[in-house]
Amino acid sequence: MLENFSEIKVESPTDKIIRQIRALITSGQISSGDKLPPERKLAEKLGVSRSSVRDAIQKLEFYGILKTLPQSGTVVSGMGITALEGLITDVLKLEKSDFASLVETRVLLESHCAKLAAMRRTSEDITAIEDALNNYEERVKQGLPAVEEDLMFHLKIAEASKNSVLKSLMLIITPDIVNSFIEYKVCDDSANNKVVQEHKKILTYIVDQKGNEASEAMVEHLKDVLDHSNKMK
């Protein structure tokens, strides 16, 4: 009988805030370019701490849903991406087999992103990818979780591909990948140094504009997580 019960997950204030904001965006009550109220007013309205509001905004910024502009406040960005992301997260209730499909999709997207990034990257793109790599490496050295820093490295490569559809698809699946990595304990701390070296190899090929090599290095880099997901089918 025990197998008929499922774990009860209690949402944090931050998660509840994110759910409210996303619902307002996907329902059309908030549109692209609209400005959110200040943190203080949002916290008062929602009956939560400002730190919870700040955490929610930072997470939504990470996924490209919100953007904080100097002297302008926090605004909604990427309406189309956000609507799709909301639908997919609601519809795609990840089971073990779904996670494998998600990883397979990621490998296809990222190998092509790496190839295009090597062909189209600018000096600004290189700097952004290097910064993301440095942030990841610093977290690894400190022995801290680095899942989001790892994925930011990959998102910067997607941006360098100059293909807006590929970038959009990466933004759509990224939240589910992050949640699944944590839930299924995919990331092994002992492998983090290996990941750093693989990231550096990919970056080198992108800098040298070697598209095929960059693509192959990306596939090799994602091989471990792909193998892991296949075992879960």
Rosetta constraint file for C-alpha pairs under 8 A:
AtomPair CA 1 CA 5 HARMONIC 7.64 0.50
AtomPair CA 11 CA 15 HARMONIC 5.90 0.50
AtomPair CA 11 CA 16 HARMONIC 6.47 0.50
AtomPair CA 12 CA 16 HARMONIC 6.39 0.50
AtomPair CA 13 CA 17 HARMONIC 6.19 0.50
AtomPair CA 13 CA 48 HARMONIC 7.04 0.50
AtomPair CA 13 CA 52 HARMONIC 6.25 0.50
AtomPair CA 14 CA 18 HARMONIC 6.29 0.50
AtomPair CA 14 CA 52 HARMONIC 5.12 0.50
AtomPair CA 14 CA 53 HARMONIC 6.51 0.50
AtomPair CA 14 CA 55 HARMONIC 6.36 0.50
AtomPair CA 14 CA 56 HARMONIC 5.08 0.50
AtomPair CA 15 CA 19 HARMONIC 6.15 0.50
AtomPair CA 15 CA 56 HARMONIC 7.02 0.50
AtomPair CA 16 CA 20 HARMONIC 6.29 0.50
AtomPair CA 17 CA 21 HARMONIC 6.24 0.50
AtomPair CA 17 CA 53 HARMONIC 7.03 0.50
AtomPair CA 17 CA 56 HARMONIC 6.40 0.50
AtomPair CA 18 CA 22 HARMONIC 6.02 0.50
AtomPair CA 18 CA 56 HARMONIC 5.76 0.50
AtomPair CA 18 CA 57 HARMONIC 7.81 0.50
AtomPair CA 18 CA 60 HARMONIC 7.37 0.50
AtomPair CA 19 CA 23 HARMONIC 6.05 0.50
AtomPair CA 20 CA 24 HARMONIC 6.27 0.50
AtomPair CA 21 CA 25 HARMONIC 6.31 0.50
AtomPair CA 22 CA 26 HARMONIC 6.06 0.50
AtomPair CA 22 CA 82 HARMONIC 7.72 0.50
AtomPair CA 22 CA 86 HARMONIC 6.86 0.50
AtomPair CA 23 CA 27 HARMONIC 5.96 0.50
AtomPair CA 24 CA 28 HARMONIC 6.27 0.50
AtomPair CA 24 CA 29 HARMONIC 5.11 0.50
AtomPair CA 24 CA 30 HARMONIC 5.57 0.50
AtomPair CA 25 CA 29 HARMONIC 5.97 0.50
AtomPair CA 25 CA 30 HARMONIC 4.74 0.50
AtomPair CA 25 CA 31 HARMONIC 6.18 0.50
AtomPair CA 25 CA 79 HARMONIC 7.52 0.50
AtomPair CA 25 CA 82 HARMONIC 7.51 0.50
AtomPair CA 25 CA 83 HARMONIC 7.17 0.50
AtomPair CA 26 CA 30 HARMONIC 7.91 0.50
AtomPair CA 26 CA 82 HARMONIC 7.16 0.50
AtomPair CA 26 CA 83 HARMONIC 5.01 0.50
AtomPair CA 26 CA 86 HARMONIC 6.87 0.50
AtomPair CA 30 CA 34 HARMONIC 6.39 0.50
AtomPair CA 30 CA 76 HARMONIC 7.81 0.50
AtomPair CA 31 CA 76 HARMONIC 6.79 0.50
AtomPair CA 31 CA 79 HARMONIC 6.67 0.50
AtomPair CA 32 CA 75 HARMONIC 7.60 0.50
AtomPair CA 32 CA 76 HARMONIC 4.97 0.50
AtomPair CA 32 CA 77 HARMONIC 5.16 0.50
AtomPair CA 32 CA 78 HARMONIC 6.32 0.50
AtomPair CA 32 CA 79 HARMONIC 5.13 0.50
AtomPair CA 33 CA 75 HARMONIC 5.52 0.50
AtomPair CA 33 CA 76 HARMONIC 5.07 0.50
AtomPair CA 33 CA 77 HARMONIC 5.99 0.50
AtomPair CA 34 CA 75 HARMONIC 5.37 0.50
AtomPair CA 34 CA 76 HARMONIC 5.60 0.50
AtomPair CA 35 CA 73 HARMONIC 6.82 0.50
AtomPair CA 35 CA 74 HARMONIC 5.71 0.50
AtomPair CA 35 CA 75 HARMONIC 4.26 0.50
AtomPair CA 35 CA 76 HARMONIC 6.63 0.50
AtomPair CA 36 CA 73 HARMONIC 7.38 0.50
AtomPair CA 36 CA 74 HARMONIC 5.64 0.50
AtomPair CA 36 CA 75 HARMONIC 5.86 0.50
AtomPair CA 36 CA 76 HARMONIC 7.69 0.50
AtomPair CA 37 CA 41 HARMONIC 6.34 0.50
AtomPair CA 37 CA 42 HARMONIC 6.11 0.50
AtomPair CA 37 CA 74 HARMONIC 7.93 0.50
AtomPair CA 38 CA 42 HARMONIC 6.24 0.50
AtomPair CA 38 CA 73 HARMONIC 7.37 0.50
AtomPair CA 38 CA 74 HARMONIC 7.98 0.50
AtomPair CA 39 CA 43 HARMONIC 6.03 0.50
AtomPair CA 39 CA 50 HARMONIC 6.16 0.50
AtomPair CA 39 CA 53 HARMONIC 6.31 0.50
AtomPair CA 39 CA 54 HARMONIC 6.90 0.50
AtomPair CA 40 CA 44 HARMONIC 6.27 0.50
AtomPair CA 40 CA 50 HARMONIC 6.16 0.50
AtomPair CA 41 CA 45 HARMONIC 6.11 0.50
AtomPair CA 42 CA 46 HARMONIC 6.03 0.50
AtomPair CA 42 CA 50 HARMONIC 7.97 0.50
AtomPair CA 42 CA 53 HARMONIC 7.19 0.50
AtomPair CA 43 CA 47 HARMONIC 5.72 0.50
AtomPair CA 43 CA 48 HARMONIC 5.09 0.50
AtomPair CA 43 CA 49 HARMONIC 5.65 0.50
AtomPair CA 43 CA 50 HARMONIC 5.31 0.50
AtomPair CA 43 CA 52 HARMONIC 7.95 0.50
AtomPair CA 43 CA 53 HARMONIC 6.24 0.50
AtomPair CA 44 CA 48 HARMONIC 6.72 0.50
AtomPair CA 44 CA 49 HARMONIC 7.93 0.50
AtomPair CA 48 CA 52 HARMONIC 6.65 0.50
AtomPair CA 48 CA 53 HARMONIC 7.47 0.50
AtomPair CA 49 CA 53 HARMONIC 6.73 0.50
AtomPair CA 50 CA 54 HARMONIC 6.05 0.50
AtomPair CA 51 CA 55 HARMONIC 6.06 0.50
AtomPair CA 52 CA 56 HARMONIC 6.24 0.50
AtomPair CA 53 CA 57 HARMONIC 6.25 0.50
AtomPair CA 54 CA 58 HARMONIC 6.15 0.50
AtomPair CA 55 CA 59 HARMONIC 6.24 0.50
AtomPair CA 56 CA 60 HARMONIC 6.28 0.50
AtomPair CA 57 CA 61 HARMONIC 6.05 0.50
AtomPair CA 57 CA 66 HARMONIC 7.07 0.50
AtomPair CA 58 CA 62 HARMONIC 6.22 0.50
AtomPair CA 59 CA 63 HARMONIC 6.61 0.50
AtomPair CA 60 CA 64 HARMONIC 6.34 0.50
AtomPair CA 60 CA 65 HARMONIC 5.20 0.50
AtomPair CA 60 CA 66 HARMONIC 5.52 0.50
AtomPair CA 61 CA 65 HARMONIC 5.66 0.50
AtomPair CA 61 CA 66 HARMONIC 4.62 0.50
AtomPair CA 61 CA 67 HARMONIC 5.59 0.50
AtomPair CA 61 CA 68 HARMONIC 7.69 0.50
AtomPair CA 63 CA 171 HARMONIC 6.25 0.50
AtomPair CA 63 CA 174 HARMONIC 7.51 0.50
AtomPair CA 63 CA 175 HARMONIC 7.24 0.50
AtomPair CA 64 CA 77 HARMONIC 6.90 0.50
AtomPair CA 64 CA 78 HARMONIC 7.12 0.50
AtomPair CA 64 CA 171 HARMONIC 7.19 0.50
AtomPair CA 65 CA 76 HARMONIC 6.18 0.50
AtomPair CA 65 CA 77 HARMONIC 5.48 0.50
AtomPair CA 65 CA 78 HARMONIC 6.22 0.50
AtomPair CA 65 CA 79 HARMONIC 7.70 0.50
AtomPair CA 65 CA 81 HARMONIC 7.83 0.50
AtomPair CA 65 CA 82 HARMONIC 6.01 0.50
AtomPair CA 66 CA 74 HARMONIC 6.66 0.50
AtomPair CA 66 CA 75 HARMONIC 5.72 0.50
AtomPair CA 66 CA 76 HARMONIC 4.62 0.50
AtomPair CA 66 CA 77 HARMONIC 5.38 0.50
AtomPair CA 67 CA 74 HARMONIC 5.59 0.50
AtomPair CA 67 CA 75 HARMONIC 5.40 0.50
AtomPair CA 67 CA 76 HARMONIC 6.26 0.50
AtomPair CA 67 CA 77 HARMONIC 6.26 0.50
AtomPair CA 68 CA 72 HARMONIC 7.46 0.50
AtomPair CA 68 CA 73 HARMONIC 5.52 0.50
AtomPair CA 68 CA 74 HARMONIC 4.16 0.50
AtomPair CA 68 CA 75 HARMONIC 6.23 0.50
AtomPair CA 69 CA 73 HARMONIC 5.49 0.50
AtomPair CA 69 CA 74 HARMONIC 6.21 0.50
AtomPair CA 69 CA 75 HARMONIC 7.50 0.50
AtomPair CA 78 CA 82 HARMONIC 6.14 0.50
AtomPair CA 79 CA 83 HARMONIC 6.19 0.50
AtomPair CA 80 CA 84 HARMONIC 6.37 0.50
AtomPair CA 81 CA 85 HARMONIC 6.03 0.50
AtomPair CA 81 CA 168 HARMONIC 6.07 0.50
AtomPair CA 81 CA 171 HARMONIC 7.33 0.50
AtomPair CA 81 CA 172 HARMONIC 6.67 0.50
AtomPair CA 82 CA 86 HARMONIC 6.05 0.50
AtomPair CA 82 CA 172 HARMONIC 7.68 0.50
AtomPair CA 83 CA 87 HARMONIC 6.31 0.50
AtomPair CA 84 CA 88 HARMONIC 6.09 0.50
AtomPair CA 84 CA 172 HARMONIC 6.84 0.50
AtomPair CA 85 CA 89 HARMONIC 6.04 0.50
AtomPair CA 85 CA 171 HARMONIC 7.68 0.50
AtomPair CA 85 CA 172 HARMONIC 4.71 0.50
AtomPair CA 85 CA 173 HARMONIC 7.35 0.50
AtomPair CA 86 CA 90 HARMONIC 6.22 0.50
AtomPair CA 87 CA 91 HARMONIC 6.00 0.50
AtomPair CA 88 CA 92 HARMONIC 5.42 0.50
AtomPair CA 88 CA 172 HARMONIC 7.64 0.50
AtomPair CA 89 CA 93 HARMONIC 7.16 0.50
AtomPair CA 89 CA 176 HARMONIC 6.98 0.50
AtomPair CA 92 CA 98 HARMONIC 7.96 0.50
AtomPair CA 93 CA 98 HARMONIC 7.98 0.50
AtomPair CA 94 CA 98 HARMONIC 5.28 0.50
AtomPair CA 94 CA 99 HARMONIC 6.07 0.50
AtomPair CA 94 CA 180 HARMONIC 7.86 0.50
AtomPair CA 95 CA 99 HARMONIC 6.31 0.50
AtomPair CA 96 CA 100 HARMONIC 6.69 0.50
AtomPair CA 96 CA 229 HARMONIC 7.76 0.50
AtomPair CA 96 CA 232 HARMONIC 5.80 0.50
AtomPair CA 96 CA 233 HARMONIC 6.11 0.50
AtomPair CA 97 CA 101 HARMONIC 6.53 0.50
AtomPair CA 97 CA 229 HARMONIC 7.93 0.50
AtomPair CA 97 CA 232 HARMONIC 6.76 0.50
AtomPair CA 97 CA 233 HARMONIC 4.92 0.50
AtomPair CA 98 CA 102 HARMONIC 6.16 0.50
AtomPair CA 99 CA 103 HARMONIC 6.25 0.50
AtomPair CA 99 CA 180 HARMONIC 7.02 0.50
AtomPair CA 99 CA 229 HARMONIC 6.63 0.50
AtomPair CA 100 CA 104 HARMONIC 6.23 0.50
AtomPair CA 100 CA 226 HARMONIC 7.22 0.50
AtomPair CA 100 CA 229 HARMONIC 4.66 0.50
AtomPair CA 100 CA 230 HARMONIC 5.92 0.50
AtomPair CA 100 CA 232 HARMONIC 7.33 0.50
AtomPair CA 100 CA 233 HARMONIC 6.98 0.50
AtomPair CA 101 CA 105 HARMONIC 6.21 0.50
AtomPair CA 102 CA 106 HARMONIC 6.22 0.50
AtomPair CA 102 CA 173 HARMONIC 7.57 0.50
AtomPair CA 102 CA 177 HARMONIC 7.42 0.50
AtomPair CA 103 CA 107 HARMONIC 6.27 0.50
AtomPair CA 103 CA 177 HARMONIC 7.79 0.50
AtomPair CA 103 CA 225 HARMONIC 7.50 0.50
AtomPair CA 103 CA 226 HARMONIC 6.15 0.50
AtomPair CA 103 CA 229 HARMONIC 7.10 0.50
AtomPair CA 104 CA 108 HARMONIC 6.48 0.50
AtomPair CA 104 CA 226 HARMONIC 6.80 0.50
AtomPair CA 105 CA 109 HARMONIC 6.22 0.50
AtomPair CA 106 CA 110 HARMONIC 5.88 0.50
AtomPair CA 106 CA 170 HARMONIC 7.62 0.50
AtomPair CA 106 CA 173 HARMONIC 7.95 0.50
AtomPair CA 107 CA 111 HARMONIC 5.95 0.50
AtomPair CA 107 CA 218 HARMONIC 7.90 0.50
AtomPair CA 107 CA 219 HARMONIC 6.37 0.50
AtomPair CA 107 CA 222 HARMONIC 6.67 0.50
AtomPair CA 108 CA 112 HARMONIC 6.58 0.50
AtomPair CA 109 CA 113 HARMONIC 6.13 0.50
AtomPair CA 109 CA 166 HARMONIC 6.72 0.50
AtomPair CA 109 CA 170 HARMONIC 7.47 0.50
AtomPair CA 110 CA 114 HARMONIC 6.03 0.50
AtomPair CA 110 CA 154 HARMONIC 7.57 0.50
AtomPair CA 110 CA 158 HARMONIC 7.30 0.50
AtomPair CA 110 CA 215 HARMONIC 7.83 0.50
AtomPair CA 110 CA 218 HARMONIC 6.95 0.50
AtomPair CA 110 CA 219 HARMONIC 7.95 0.50
AtomPair CA 111 CA 115 HARMONIC 6.45 0.50
AtomPair CA 111 CA 214 HARMONIC 7.69 0.50
AtomPair CA 111 CA 215 HARMONIC 4.54 0.50
AtomPair CA 111 CA 216 HARMONIC 7.01 0.50
AtomPair CA 111 CA 218 HARMONIC 5.53 0.50
AtomPair CA 111 CA 219 HARMONIC 5.95 0.50
AtomPair CA 112 CA 116 HARMONIC 6.23 0.50
AtomPair CA 112 CA 215 HARMONIC 6.32 0.50
AtomPair CA 113 CA 117 HARMONIC 5.89 0.50
AtomPair CA 113 CA 157 HARMONIC 6.56 0.50
AtomPair CA 113 CA 158 HARMONIC 5.26 0.50
AtomPair CA 113 CA 160 HARMONIC 7.91 0.50
AtomPair CA 113 CA 161 HARMONIC 5.40 0.50
AtomPair CA 113 CA 166 HARMONIC 7.08 0.50
AtomPair CA 113 CA 215 HARMONIC 7.74 0.50
AtomPair CA 114 CA 118 HARMONIC 6.24 0.50
AtomPair CA 114 CA 157 HARMONIC 6.30 0.50
AtomPair CA 114 CA 158 HARMONIC 7.23 0.50
AtomPair CA 114 CA 161 HARMONIC 7.00 0.50
AtomPair CA 114 CA 202 HARMONIC 7.80 0.50
AtomPair CA 114 CA 206 HARMONIC 7.18 0.50
AtomPair CA 114 CA 211 HARMONIC 6.96 0.50
AtomPair CA 114 CA 214 HARMONIC 5.60 0.50
AtomPair CA 114 CA 215 HARMONIC 5.25 0.50
AtomPair CA 114 CA 218 HARMONIC 6.89 0.50
AtomPair CA 115 CA 119 HARMONIC 6.61 0.50
AtomPair CA 115 CA 161 HARMONIC 7.69 0.50
AtomPair CA 115 CA 206 HARMONIC 7.78 0.50
AtomPair CA 115 CA 210 HARMONIC 7.59 0.50
AtomPair CA 115 CA 211 HARMONIC 4.11 0.50
AtomPair CA 115 CA 212 HARMONIC 5.95 0.50
AtomPair CA 115 CA 213 HARMONIC 7.78 0.50
AtomPair CA 115 CA 214 HARMONIC 5.70 0.50
AtomPair CA 115 CA 215 HARMONIC 5.00 0.50
AtomPair CA 116 CA 120 HARMONIC 6.00 0.50
AtomPair CA 116 CA 121 HARMONIC 7.95 0.50
AtomPair CA 116 CA 160 HARMONIC 7.66 0.50
AtomPair CA 116 CA 161 HARMONIC 4.70 0.50
AtomPair CA 116 CA 162 HARMONIC 7.59 0.50
AtomPair CA 116 CA 211 HARMONIC 6.62 0.50
AtomPair CA 117 CA 121 HARMONIC 5.08 0.50
AtomPair CA 117 CA 157 HARMONIC 6.16 0.50
AtomPair CA 117 CA 158 HARMONIC 7.10 0.50
AtomPair CA 117 CA 159 HARMONIC 7.87 0.50
AtomPair CA 117 CA 160 HARMONIC 4.83 0.50
AtomPair CA 117 CA 161 HARMONIC 3.93 0.50
AtomPair CA 117 CA 162 HARMONIC 7.27 0.50
AtomPair CA 117 CA 206 HARMONIC 6.37 0.50
AtomPair CA 117 CA 211 HARMONIC 7.56 0.50
AtomPair CA 118 CA 161 HARMONIC 7.59 0.50
AtomPair CA 118 CA 205 HARMONIC 6.84 0.50
AtomPair CA 118 CA 206 HARMONIC 4.01 0.50
AtomPair CA 118 CA 207 HARMONIC 6.61 0.50
AtomPair CA 118 CA 208 HARMONIC 7.26 0.50
AtomPair CA 118 CA 209 HARMONIC 4.31 0.50
AtomPair CA 118 CA 210 HARMONIC 5.87 0.50
AtomPair CA 118 CA 211 HARMONIC 5.01 0.50
AtomPair CA 118 CA 214 HARMONIC 6.94 0.50
AtomPair CA 119 CA 161 HARMONIC 7.80 0.50
AtomPair CA 119 CA 206 HARMONIC 7.61 0.50
AtomPair CA 119 CA 209 HARMONIC 5.49 0.50
AtomPair CA 119 CA 210 HARMONIC 7.35 0.50
AtomPair CA 119 CA 211 HARMONIC 6.11 0.50
AtomPair CA 120 CA 160 HARMONIC 6.75 0.50
AtomPair CA 120 CA 161 HARMONIC 6.13 0.50
AtomPair CA 120 CA 162 HARMONIC 6.87 0.50
AtomPair CA 121 CA 125 HARMONIC 5.73 0.50
AtomPair CA 121 CA 126 HARMONIC 6.89 0.50
AtomPair CA 121 CA 160 HARMONIC 5.09 0.50
AtomPair CA 121 CA 161 HARMONIC 6.69 0.50
AtomPair CA 121 CA 162 HARMONIC 7.85 0.50
AtomPair CA 121 CA 206 HARMONIC 7.52 0.50
AtomPair CA 121 CA 207 HARMONIC 7.91 0.50
AtomPair CA 122 CA 126 HARMONIC 6.43 0.50
AtomPair CA 122 CA 160 HARMONIC 7.36 0.50
AtomPair CA 123 CA 127 HARMONIC 6.35 0.50
AtomPair CA 124 CA 128 HARMONIC 6.27 0.50
AtomPair CA 125 CA 129 HARMONIC 6.17 0.50
AtomPair CA 125 CA 156 HARMONIC 7.32 0.50
AtomPair CA 125 CA 157 HARMONIC 7.79 0.50
AtomPair CA 125 CA 159 HARMONIC 7.71 0.50
AtomPair CA 125 CA 160 HARMONIC 5.59 0.50
AtomPair CA 126 CA 130 HARMONIC 6.05 0.50
AtomPair CA 126 CA 207 HARMONIC 6.95 0.50
AtomPair CA 127 CA 131 HARMONIC 6.09 0.50
AtomPair CA 128 CA 132 HARMONIC 6.27 0.50
AtomPair CA 128 CA 156 HARMONIC 6.54 0.50
AtomPair CA 129 CA 133 HARMONIC 6.17 0.50
AtomPair CA 129 CA 153 HARMONIC 5.86 0.50
AtomPair CA 129 CA 156 HARMONIC 5.53 0.50
AtomPair CA 129 CA 157 HARMONIC 6.56 0.50
AtomPair CA 129 CA 203 HARMONIC 7.57 0.50
AtomPair CA 130 CA 134 HARMONIC 6.09 0.50
AtomPair CA 130 CA 203 HARMONIC 7.77 0.50
AtomPair CA 131 CA 135 HARMONIC 6.17 0.50
AtomPair CA 132 CA 136 HARMONIC 6.28 0.50
AtomPair CA 132 CA 149 HARMONIC 6.66 0.50
AtomPair CA 132 CA 150 HARMONIC 7.76 0.50
AtomPair CA 132 CA 152 HARMONIC 6.21 0.50
AtomPair CA 132 CA 153 HARMONIC 4.91 0.50
AtomPair CA 132 CA 156 HARMONIC 7.57 0.50
AtomPair CA 133 CA 137 HARMONIC 6.13 0.50
AtomPair CA 133 CA 149 HARMONIC 7.78 0.50
AtomPair CA 133 CA 150 HARMONIC 7.58 0.50
AtomPair CA 133 CA 153 HARMONIC 5.87 0.50
AtomPair CA 133 CA 196 HARMONIC 7.63 0.50
AtomPair CA 133 CA 199 HARMONIC 7.11 0.50
AtomPair CA 133 CA 200 HARMONIC 7.76 0.50
AtomPair CA 134 CA 138 HARMONIC 6.05 0.50
AtomPair CA 135 CA 139 HARMONIC 6.38 0.50
AtomPair CA 135 CA 149 HARMONIC 6.46 0.50
AtomPair CA 136 CA 140 HARMONIC 6.33 0.50
AtomPair CA 136 CA 146 HARMONIC 6.07 0.50
AtomPair CA 136 CA 149 HARMONIC 4.98 0.50
AtomPair CA 136 CA 150 HARMONIC 5.84 0.50
AtomPair CA 136 CA 153 HARMONIC 7.89 0.50
AtomPair CA 136 CA 196 HARMONIC 7.82 0.50
AtomPair CA 137 CA 141 HARMONIC 6.21 0.50
AtomPair CA 137 CA 196 HARMONIC 6.39 0.50
AtomPair CA 138 CA 142 HARMONIC 6.34 0.50
AtomPair CA 139 CA 143 HARMONIC 6.26 0.50
AtomPair CA 139 CA 144 HARMONIC 5.21 0.50
AtomPair CA 139 CA 145 HARMONIC 6.82 0.50
AtomPair CA 139 CA 146 HARMONIC 5.90 0.50
AtomPair CA 140 CA 144 HARMONIC 5.91 0.50
AtomPair CA 140 CA 145 HARMONIC 7.31 0.50
AtomPair CA 140 CA 146 HARMONIC 6.70 0.50
AtomPair CA 140 CA 192 HARMONIC 6.50 0.50
AtomPair CA 140 CA 193 HARMONIC 7.37 0.50
AtomPair CA 143 CA 189 HARMONIC 7.94 0.50
AtomPair CA 146 CA 150 HARMONIC 6.00 0.50
AtomPair CA 147 CA 151 HARMONIC 6.35 0.50
AtomPair CA 147 CA 178 HARMONIC 6.84 0.50
AtomPair CA 147 CA 181 HARMONIC 7.78 0.50
AtomPair CA 147 CA 187 HARMONIC 7.64 0.50
AtomPair CA 148 CA 152 HARMONIC 6.07 0.50
AtomPair CA 148 CA 178 HARMONIC 7.02 0.50
AtomPair CA 149 CA 153 HARMONIC 6.50 0.50
AtomPair CA 150 CA 154 HARMONIC 6.87 0.50
AtomPair CA 151 CA 155 HARMONIC 6.17 0.50
AtomPair CA 151 CA 174 HARMONIC 7.59 0.50
AtomPair CA 152 CA 156 HARMONIC 6.16 0.50
AtomPair CA 153 CA 157 HARMONIC 6.59 0.50
AtomPair CA 154 CA 158 HARMONIC 6.39 0.50
AtomPair CA 155 CA 159 HARMONIC 6.27 0.50
AtomPair CA 155 CA 167 HARMONIC 7.32 0.50
AtomPair CA 155 CA 170 HARMONIC 6.98 0.50
AtomPair CA 155 CA 171 HARMONIC 7.70 0.50
AtomPair CA 156 CA 160 HARMONIC 6.25 0.50
AtomPair CA 157 CA 161 HARMONIC 6.41 0.50
AtomPair CA 158 CA 162 HARMONIC 7.40 0.50
AtomPair CA 158 CA 163 HARMONIC 7.58 0.50
AtomPair CA 158 CA 166 HARMONIC 6.76 0.50
AtomPair CA 158 CA 167 HARMONIC 5.22 0.50
AtomPair CA 158 CA 170 HARMONIC 7.39 0.50
AtomPair CA 159 CA 163 HARMONIC 7.32 0.50
AtomPair CA 159 CA 164 HARMONIC 7.68 0.50
AtomPair CA 159 CA 167 HARMONIC 6.00 0.50
AtomPair CA 161 CA 167 HARMONIC 7.96 0.50
AtomPair CA 163 CA 167 HARMONIC 6.32 0.50
AtomPair CA 164 CA 168 HARMONIC 6.00 0.50
AtomPair CA 165 CA 169 HARMONIC 6.16 0.50
AtomPair CA 166 CA 170 HARMONIC 6.24 0.50
AtomPair CA 167 CA 171 HARMONIC 6.27 0.50
AtomPair CA 168 CA 172 HARMONIC 6.22 0.50
AtomPair CA 169 CA 173 HARMONIC 6.38 0.50
AtomPair CA 170 CA 174 HARMONIC 5.83 0.50
AtomPair CA 171 CA 175 HARMONIC 7.54 0.50
AtomPair CA 173 CA 177 HARMONIC 6.22 0.50
AtomPair CA 174 CA 178 HARMONIC 6.17 0.50
AtomPair CA 175 CA 179 HARMONIC 6.26 0.50
AtomPair CA 176 CA 180 HARMONIC 5.99 0.50
AtomPair CA 177 CA 181 HARMONIC 5.97 0.50
AtomPair CA 178 CA 182 HARMONIC 6.41 0.50
AtomPair CA 179 CA 183 HARMONIC 6.07 0.50
AtomPair CA 180 CA 184 HARMONIC 5.80 0.50
AtomPair CA 180 CA 185 HARMONIC 7.89 0.50
AtomPair CA 180 CA 186 HARMONIC 7.96 0.50
AtomPair CA 181 CA 185 HARMONIC 5.62 0.50
AtomPair CA 181 CA 186 HARMONIC 4.99 0.50
AtomPair CA 181 CA 187 HARMONIC 6.54 0.50
AtomPair CA 182 CA 186 HARMONIC 6.81 0.50
AtomPair CA 182 CA 187 HARMONIC 7.61 0.50
AtomPair CA 186 CA 225 HARMONIC 6.93 0.50
AtomPair CA 186 CA 228 HARMONIC 7.46 0.50
AtomPair CA 187 CA 191 HARMONIC 7.74 0.50
AtomPair CA 188 CA 192 HARMONIC 6.99 0.50
AtomPair CA 191 CA 195 HARMONIC 6.40 0.50
AtomPair CA 192 CA 196 HARMONIC 6.34 0.50
AtomPair CA 193 CA 197 HARMONIC 6.54 0.50
AtomPair CA 194 CA 198 HARMONIC 6.33 0.50
AtomPair CA 195 CA 199 HARMONIC 6.06 0.50
AtomPair CA 195 CA 221 HARMONIC 7.42 0.50
AtomPair CA 196 CA 200 HARMONIC 6.27 0.50
AtomPair CA 197 CA 201 HARMONIC 6.25 0.50
AtomPair CA 198 CA 202 HARMONIC 6.31 0.50
AtomPair CA 198 CA 217 HARMONIC 7.52 0.50
AtomPair CA 198 CA 221 HARMONIC 6.08 0.50
AtomPair CA 199 CA 203 HARMONIC 6.17 0.50
AtomPair CA 199 CA 221 HARMONIC 7.85 0.50
AtomPair CA 200 CA 204 HARMONIC 6.10 0.50
AtomPair CA 201 CA 205 HARMONIC 6.50 0.50
AtomPair CA 201 CA 217 HARMONIC 7.14 0.50
AtomPair CA 202 CA 206 HARMONIC 6.35 0.50
AtomPair CA 202 CA 214 HARMONIC 5.39 0.50
AtomPair CA 202 CA 217 HARMONIC 5.80 0.50
AtomPair CA 202 CA 218 HARMONIC 6.48 0.50
AtomPair CA 203 CA 207 HARMONIC 6.08 0.50
AtomPair CA 203 CA 214 HARMONIC 7.77 0.50
AtomPair CA 204 CA 208 HARMONIC 6.11 0.50
AtomPair CA 205 CA 209 HARMONIC 5.95 0.50
AtomPair CA 205 CA 210 HARMONIC 5.14 0.50
AtomPair CA 205 CA 211 HARMONIC 7.11 0.50
AtomPair CA 205 CA 213 HARMONIC 6.34 0.50
AtomPair CA 205 CA 214 HARMONIC 5.10 0.50
AtomPair CA 206 CA 210 HARMONIC 6.11 0.50
AtomPair CA 206 CA 211 HARMONIC 6.90 0.50
AtomPair CA 206 CA 214 HARMONIC 6.12 0.50
AtomPair CA 210 CA 214 HARMONIC 6.10 0.50
AtomPair CA 211 CA 215 HARMONIC 6.20 0.50
AtomPair CA 212 CA 216 HARMONIC 6.20 0.50
AtomPair CA 213 CA 217 HARMONIC 6.03 0.50
AtomPair CA 214 CA 218 HARMONIC 6.19 0.50
AtomPair CA 215 CA 219 HARMONIC 6.38 0.50
AtomPair CA 216 CA 220 HARMONIC 6.22 0.50
AtomPair CA 217 CA 221 HARMONIC 6.01 0.50
AtomPair CA 218 CA 222 HARMONIC 6.29 0.50
AtomPair CA 219 CA 223 HARMONIC 6.14 0.50
AtomPair CA 222 CA 226 HARMONIC 6.20 0.50
AtomPair CA 223 CA 227 HARMONIC 6.05 0.50
AtomPair CA 224 CA 228 HARMONIC 6.16 0.50
AtomPair CA 225 CA 229 HARMONIC 6.15 0.50
AtomPair CA 226 CA 230 HARMONIC 6.23 0.50
AtomPair CA 227 CA 231 HARMONIC 6.45 0.50
AtomPair CA 228 CA 232 HARMONIC 6.79 0.50
AtomPair CA 229 CA 233 HARMONIC 7.00 0.50
